[in-house]
Amino acid sequence: METQNRGPLLKAPERWRTTPLGWFLFNERELRAGWRVAIYFVLALVAITVLSLPVQPLMGSAQNMSARTMLLGEIIQAVAAFGIALLMGKLEGRTIGIYGLPARSGIRGHFWQGVAWGFVMITAVVLLIAALGGLRLGAPTLGPTGIAKYALLWALVFLLTGLFENFFFLGYPQITLAGGMGFWPSAVLLSAIFGLAHMPNPGEGWAGALDVFVIGMFFCFTLRRTGSLWFGVGVHAAWNWGETFVFATPDSGFVARGHLFHSTPFGPKWLSGGTIGPEGSVVAFAVMGAAFVVFALVYRSKKQPPEGADAPAAARS
């Protein structure tokens, strides 16, 4: 397997390798994967907090943010997540492309396939809930100009949401942690963190957090089969765009300003999802289960994505 030179700050000092503390902190070459992921999370969260301070008065509450203010917030989060990953890569002697979003493939191919999958999935969830009596869809609320304006704004917002959340939880952390504990154990752990991170959202609940965990596992599955996060980013962006802009269903208590249709949840929460939105409905779990099966049949494993940061160069393309 191809390896690269390690950065001086994360390389295991020779004199520490045989000490108890050295064994706890370092493997045979460098700082253990778990510590590196912890450092990444802490630095990224600090960076997000610091960068957000000057614009905090513009943001408002989570339930009243417009597309423009959300776009600003997502830009800040994405800059922090990728900036800290770039820093960690420099310290580790690795390029940022190894962490799940290789630049050579870019926003093409698997990304657009993921967009199609994501929109079909959220449409299936919403229409099934409506057919079962858990949701009422109203008439369009915007004219042609408003549709074009908000469709583009929300598309930009959720493209950045997909890039940030998939990379922050399942990019650098997944690729790094997989090198220490294996791909699927790290996928389960990080998907659980991904789900729990949504709990503070206004209107969120355990059903929604569990669905986010399942979606996180699906994103990891697509990473495993396609070799990058681009498919998952497309699914994430299109799912949120359809949920928020097209159908205007609640998303953890948030309902967008500027949406195509108007929707009203009805009936029991297990069907409608309530304030959580469609991802809190049992229908979402059924659709996600079907997505796992269909994806496994369509996307056969042709090449393995990185098990960790020492993966062969072929897995990084």
N, C-alpha and C positions, 0 to 999 in steps of 0.2 A: 504494500500500500504506500502511496506517495505521502510524504510528510514535508513540512516546511519548517524553516527556522522559527523558533519561538521568540517572542518578545522578551526583553530582559526582566520586566517586572513580574511576569507570570511564569517564568522558567523556574523549575525546582532547584534551589541552591544545593550544591553537592554536600555540604556539611550538615544539611538538615535531613537528608533522605533517610538516615538510619535512626533518627530520634523519634520519640512518640508524637511530638507536635508536628514534626515534618511528615510523618506517615498520615496524620489526621488532615493536614492541609494539602499535601502534594501527592501526586502519583509518581511514577518513575521519571516523568519528564517535566511536569508543570503543575500549576494549581489545579486541584480537582474540579471536575465539571460543575458540581453542585455549588461550590464557592464562586465560580465564575458567573454562573447564572444569577446567584444572589446579588453579586456586585452589579451585574447588568440591570436587574430590576430596580435596585436602590438608586443607581446613578440616573436611570431613565426617568424614574418618578421625581427625583429631585430636579432634573432638567425641565420636566413638564411643569412642575410647580413654579420654578423660577421664571420660565418663559411666559407663563400665564398671568403672572402678577400684573404687568402693565396693562393688559387688556381685560382683566377681571371685571371692571365696572361695565364693560360693553356686553358681557356674556349673559347676564340675567340668570333667572332660575332655569333648571333643567327642563321644566315643563313649558316654558315660554320662549325658548330660543328659536330664532328664525333660521332659515337656511344659511344666511350670510354669517351669522354669529357662530353657528355650528361649523361652517366651513373654516372659519378662523381657528376654532378650537382644534379641529382635526389636523390642520396644517401644523400647529404647534406640537401636537402629540406625535405626528409622523416625523417631524424634524428631530425631535428628541429621541425617538426610538431608533431611527436610522443613524443619527449622529453618534449615539452611545455605542451602537453596534460597530460603527466604523472605528471608534476609539478602541473597543475591545479587540477588534480584528488586528489593529496596529500592534497592540500589546501582545497578541498571540502569534503574530507573524502570518496572518491569514487575510485574504481579501473578503470583502463583505458579500460578494456573490455566492460564497459557499453556504450562507445562512438561509437558503431557501428561496431567494428571489434573484436568480442569476440575470444580470443585465442583458446578456446576449439574446435570451429568449424574449425579454421585455413583455410589453402588453400586447400579446398576439397569441395565436394558437390556443393553448390551454386556457388562457384567460377568457377568451371569447366563448369557448365551449362552456366554461364555468358560468359565464353570464347567462347563457341560454338555459343551463340547468337550474340556476338559482331562480330565474323568473318563472320557469315552469313549475318549480317546487312550491314557491309561495302562492302562485295562482291556484295550484291544485289545493293547497291548504285552505285558502280563503273561499274558493267556490264550494268545496266539500262542506265546510262549516256552514256556509249560507244555505246549501241544499238540505242540510240536516236541521235547519231552523235556528242556528246559533248566531247568525249575522244577517243584517239587512243592508244591501247595497243601494245607495241612492243615485241620483242623476249627477252628471258632471257639474263641477262647481266653478270651472274656469273657462274663459274664452280662449281662442287660438293663441293670442299673444301670451296670456298667462300660462297656458300649457307649455309652450316652448320655453318660457323663462324658467319656470319652476322645475320642469323636467331636467333641464341642464344643470341648474343649481344643485338639485338633490342628487343628480348623478355624480357631480364632482364631490359632494359631501361624502357619499357612500363609497366612492372609489377610494378616498382617503381613509374612511373608516375601515374598509377591508384591508387596505395596505397596513395601516397602523395595528389593528387588533390581531390580524393573522401573523404579522411579523413580531409584534411585541410578545405575544404568548406562545406562538408556535414556530417562529423563525429562529432567531438566535438561540432562545432557550431550548427548543426542541432539538435542533441540530447539535448543540453543545452537550446537553444532558444525555442524549442518546448515546454519545461516546462513553459515558460513564456507567449507565444503568440499562442500556438497550433501548431500542426504538419504542416498543409498545408500552413498557412501564413508564417511560418518560411521557408518552402521549397521554396516558391515563392521568398522570399527576398534573400535567399542564392543562389538560382539558378541564379537570376539576377546578383548578385555579381560575381558568377562563370563566367557568360558570359562576363560581363564588364572587368573582369581581363584578358581576352584574347585580348582585343582591342589593347594594346600596341605592340602585336606581329607584326613583319614585314610581310606585305601582308595580314593582317587580315582586316575584314570589318564588317559592321553591320549585314549582312546576316549570317556570320559565328558566330558572337557573339550571335545572336538570336538562331541559331542552338545549340550552347553550352548551352544556357538557357533551351531549350527543352530537351536536353540530361540530364541536371542536374535534371529536373523534373522527367524524366524517372528513373534516379538513385534513387531519393527519393521515387518514386512509388515502385521500387523493394525493397527498405529498408522497406517500409510499409508492403509489402506482405510477405517478407522472414524473417524479423526480424534482418537483418544485412546488411552491405555494401558489403559483399563478392561477391554477384551476380553482382553488379554495377562495382566493381573493375575488375572482369573478362571481362565484356563487354568493359569497357574503355581500358584495356590492349590489348585485341584482335582487337578492332576497330583500334587503333593507329598502332598496329603491321601490320595489313593488309594494311592500308592506306600508311604507310611509307615504310615498307620492301617489301611486296609482290607486290603492285601495283605502288609504287613510285610516288604517286600523291602529289601535293603540300599540305602542312599542315601549314596554316597561313604564306605562303611564304617560308617555309622550305622544301627542297627536300633532302632526305637522301643520304649520301655516303654509298654505299654498299646496293644495293636493287636487288630484283629478276627480275622484269620486268622494262621496260622503258615505261612511259606513257606521252602523250602530249595532253593538253586540246585544244579543238576546239570550235568555235561557241560562242554564247552569254554567258555572265557570269552567267546568271540565270540558265543556263543548266549545264555548265562545272564547275562552281564555281570559275573560274579564279585562281588568286594567293591564294585565300582562300583555295581552294581544294574542294573535294566532299561535305564537310559539308556546303559549301556556295551555293550548288545547291538546286533547288526546289525538286529534287529527294530525297535528304536526309530527307527533311521534310515529304515527303510522306512515306518513309520507317520507319521513327520514329513514325509516326502516326499509321502505321500498327503494329509496335512493341508494342505500348501501348495496342492496342486492343487484340493482340494475348496473350501478357503477362497476361492481366486481365482475359482472359478465361482459361489459363493454370494454373496460380498460384492463386488459390482461397485463400482468407484470412483465414488462419488457426489459426494464433496467431498474436497479435498486437506487433509491435516493440515499443521501449521506446517512450513515449510521452515526457519524460524529464528525468532528472537525478534521479527522485524518482520513476522510473518505477518498477514494480514487478520483482523479481529475475527471474521468468519464462521467461520474455521477453528478458533477457540478455543472454540466453543460445545459 
